[in-house]
Structures are given as C-alpha cells and as structure tokens.
C-alpha cells in the first residue's frame, strides 16, 4: 500500500504519456513486488537478534500462557494510532517489526485472543487479563526505557479498570538497553513495576551483547545463535518484606536451531510466601462498636502511638494475619460512620500510608476505586428501615375502648329503656288494682333497680306481677352476658393491655409523626441505589444521626425517630443498653432497602489478597462468624444494667387490689355523689317543711281575721 502511495504522488502528465500496455505492466510489477515482500516480512526485515528474540518470546508464551485466555500486548505510544493498534510500516530494523513478528508467530501457534489496551471495551462483564507482553524501548534519545515502561503501565491501569490484573503474568521485552548493565536495568524495571503497581509475577527478557560472544564459546554455539537473560525478583525473599534488593537470573533463552532453556527453571514460581516472617502491615480501621473497638493505646519509646484495636470486623483480619505471620500496625482508628471519616481512610490507602482498610467497608461501587480491590465478603446483611415498636396502651384507655362506641351507646339505651319499661309496667299494674313493688313506683327507683341488676347487685324487693317478672328475668340474662364478657376483657386488659398499631409499610411511616434520623455516610451509599426519592419525603423531618448507637437507643426508648440501619446491629444495641421484652426489640419494615456485604479493602495488586480470601472462607465454613457474633451479644447481655432494675418495674406483675383502683375510684365518686344528693334532699325537706309551716300559719291568721 505504501508503494501505491509513492507512485500515486508522481505527476499526472507522466501517467498520461504512458501507453495502456505500459500501465498494465507497471501494475503487474508492483503486485509482484508486494507478493514477494509480504511473506518475507518478519524474516528478511528483522535483524538476527530481533528474529531470535521473537522466537524466545513465542516459546515463553507457549509454555507459560494458557490457551483460551486473552493475551494483551502493549507497545510504546509513538507507534500507536488513535485507535490504539500498531502502525504497519515497512521500516527496516525498526523495533515494531519485532512486535509484528511475535504477533504473527503467536497467531499461528497459539489459540488465544490477542488484544491491545484500547481494543477491549471496559464493561462490567469484561474478562480479567492474566497474560501480558510489554515491549519497551526509548521513544526519544534523551529519555530512558523506564519512562516508557511507566507510561505503558499507567495507560494499562487507567484504561483497563475492569480487566487490569497486577497479579497476572507479565513478560517485559527490552529491545533497547543502552542505559546500564542488563542486571541493573532488570532490577530497575522490576522495582518500578512492584513499587508503583504491585506487579510481582514478571520476567524481564534482555539481551547481553557484551557477553553473547563469550557465552557462545562456552556453550559451543554457532555465530548465528543468540542468548537472552531472563530476570525476575522476589519481594519477600529472605525477609525482605516487600523490598526488592536484587533480581535473580531465572534462566537463559538460547536460540539456535531451536529454543532451549538450559536450567529448565520455572520462570513464574510462587513468589508470595505463606510465612511473611513478621513483616509489618499497616491497617486503617473505620467503624463503630462492635465492629471496631479501641481497647487502649500507649506511646512507644520512639514517641509513636500504638493502638490496640479489636472488634467483629477486625478479628477476622487479625486471625488471617496471625496465620500469615504478619505484624499488624494500626493507624489511628476512625470510630464513626461519616463521609469525612471514610474519606480519611481512603486517603490513607491511596496515599500509601495504609495497605488495608478493615471495618465497616460496604461493597459498593462508590467504595471500590481503580486503586483498590475488595476481598470476598465476610459479613452479609440487609439494610432496612428501623421504626419505633408499638407501645403498650394505657390500661384505663384500653378499658374505655374495650367496646366500640356503638356498643356503649346500645348499653346506655338499653339501661334507659329498661327503667322506663319497669316504671310503665308498675303504673299499669296500679291501674288494674294489682299492687306492684314499691321499688318500681317511681322512675328514679326504677333506674336504681336497673343499675343494681346491671352491676350484679340484688334488688331490695322482687317484682310481684308476672309481666314484670318475665321482663325482669330477660334483663337479668342480658346483664349476666354483658358482665361476663366485660369481666373477661377487664381482667385481661389490666394484666396485658395490648399494644398500638405497628408501622408496617413506608406509606404508614411517612404519615406518622416520627422524624428521619439521617447519616451522611449511609446516605452517600444510598445515592448509588434507586431509593433517593423516598428519602426526599422526609425533607422537613430530618435529625442528624451521626452517632448510630445513640440514635438506635433513642428509637428504642423515645420512639420518636426512624432511621436506616442493619437490624442485627440494632439488636446488639438493644442488648447493650438493657432494653427488655419483645416490644422493645428493634422493629423494621418488611421492605429490604439494600442487600449488602462487608469486605476488607486492599490496594490493587496486594500480594496477600488470595491468602486473605482463603482464611476468610475457612472462617465462614467453620462457623466462626456466627460464633463470634453470638459471643458479642452474649457479652453485651451479661454486662448490661437492665432499665427495669433501675425503676423496679418488670415485664409482668401480679394482679392485686391496686389494679382495681379505677373501680374503687368510681365507687367513691358514686358514694360522694350520693352523699351530696342526700344532703340536698335533707336541705330541701327542711326548707319545704319550714315553708309549709309558714303557709299554714298565714292561712290560720287570715281565717281568724
């Protein structure tokens, strides 16, 4: 295609002067040149050293890279188009010819998809890369290959967020090594990849031109052969604790008639030990009790502060660190759930002050950044609305509401009508010369007798006529039925008056008079869900709930707010503060807001991730999670001071005379009213007698006159 372009730049008049057969002849010549040059590309255009290096890279890829998994190539930016694919140029001796040759050999001999950084779209379902081949050379005369390597690694880590895998296998091919000895350059390359991107499983292929002649003589190789050194490092070898002091010559790649590795050593051996030999790991913690508990802190001799941190979330990491023989150093813990606290621990992780974040770290997209990666979840929970539980109704109020208003109205109407019927029957019997009882002669005495029957007291005198007696029997049966039902409910409500209606749905919560206790960190996590519109319904009823423990305590005791939290944590708070009874347990809405998990957050590429996941999984399978949580709740129950012991009240009581106080109070009011009526009648009688005597005296005096 380049040749066509060069001919297309010729002046037009030259083509016009040529005849038609000459034009056809030129086209045939050009096509023949392309046919000859095309197959020769990668063999003829490569130098001898480049051709041998391509064979060496191909042999390593075939031996250590799995078929079927994607292989990502990375080259310097000066040979990349806008789309990210290498330019195909016909330039003799160019390093890109080496890349094209390796691509050709891998495509012919391996079954794996080959990608370049911008070819793979970043999606949530993207496959994680496990194999990398990075070519580095000086892009400009004044710079070194380390700058080229840094740019490529930064590009990979930024553009391949979902696919970037620092724990994959890396092969770094150095085609330009004019700066320093091969061993020192390999050490600088490995140190750069380890310290800046936590890449530990890599091999550096580099040619040692100065030693090649001597090596060939020692190994009886022909002048056409080549030897390449294969270097790698071990960050935790001999107690280095992550410091790479030197690189190791793993093997050599000898290319002659074929490719051989004389030492036959594994180029990618396990480099992360099971025993870290007391290497220090810095841990940042965030959370509230019981997840993160600060037991004590003291000052060391050098002036630094040592923190003793425990808790439900910390114990699992301490157990794993103990099994890996690592020394844990805690940074100042953040004992609150706030946005500022979360920002502080994330700065510690990204800035390198901490290597791990332990505590209440939810597995949310806003938490998992390109610079971090989570462990497997060790706590699974559901976030729900915590609402006030229904309270016991006042006993007097419950007795009043024992019957509906219509029932009380019917009883009152029956009482009045029965009194009237007794009075009417007594009046009819008197007109028929059948003398009825004196207690039924007046309407007041009829009402008195009717009330006595209703409350279960005997009347002073039985009715005498058969009609009155029949009605009297029916009324006694009615009162007996009503009294039986009333007494059954009366005793039950005095002992257990019942509870108010429970808040079961979100609409009922909005219509209630409770306020919303918000937490800034919790709301930040909710912003990643579709629940933000419902939170806005509480815009005018918001209370700061940064201290979740006191907030839940307020829900359990004051019953005036609602908040969003994990029900198991609310149960722990209830046990800690000694609230007893099933009505004081945290109540929740049936709807689940977020099904979340708690994880340990590590720096991306952390070498301890796989072992940490292993110990977390073993803890879950062994039941240590449930056991430790049960122990925390048991300790809270044993250490608590029940509120019932402070005020002397208990959940149950013995029914005694004191509980019949309302009845005696009503009886006292009735006697007082009767006494007042009696006094009024006596006064009225005295006044009436005096008034009648005066009238009698006036009549006599007027008769005498």
Secondary structure, DSSP 8 states (H G I E B T S, - for coil): -HHHHHHHTS-HHHHHHS-HHHHHHHHHHHHHHHHHHHHHTTTTSS-HHHHHHHHHHHHHHHHHS-TTS-EEEE--GGGB-TTS-B-----TT-HHHHHHHHHHHHHHH--S-EEETTTS---TT-----EEEEEE--SSTTS-HHHHHHHHHHHHHHH-TTT--TTSEEEEEES---SS-HHHHHHHHHHHHHHHH---SEEEEEE-HHHHHHHHHHTT--TT-EEEEEEEE-TTGGG-TT----EEEEEEEEESSSEEETT---TT---S-S--TTEEEEEEEE--TTTSEEEEEEE-TTS-EEEEEESHHHHHHHHHHHHTTEEEEE---B-S--HHHHHHHHHHHHHTS-SEEEES-B--TTT--TTEEE---SEEEEEEEEE----B--HHHHHHTSS-HHHHHHHHHHHHHHHHHHHHHHHHHHHTT----GGGSSHHHHHHHHHHHHTT---SS---SHHHHHHHHHHHHHHHHHHHHHHHHHHHHHH---B-----SHHHHHHSS-EEEE-HHHHHHHTTTT-HHHHGGGTTSEEE--SHHHHHHHHHHT--EEEEEEHHHHHHHHHHTT--SGGGS-EE-SS--EEEEE--EEETT-TTHHHHHHHHHHHHHTTHHHHHHHHHHHHHHHH---HHHHHT--S-----GGGGHHHHHHHHHHHHHHHHHHHHHHHHHHHHHHHHHHHHHHHHHHHH-
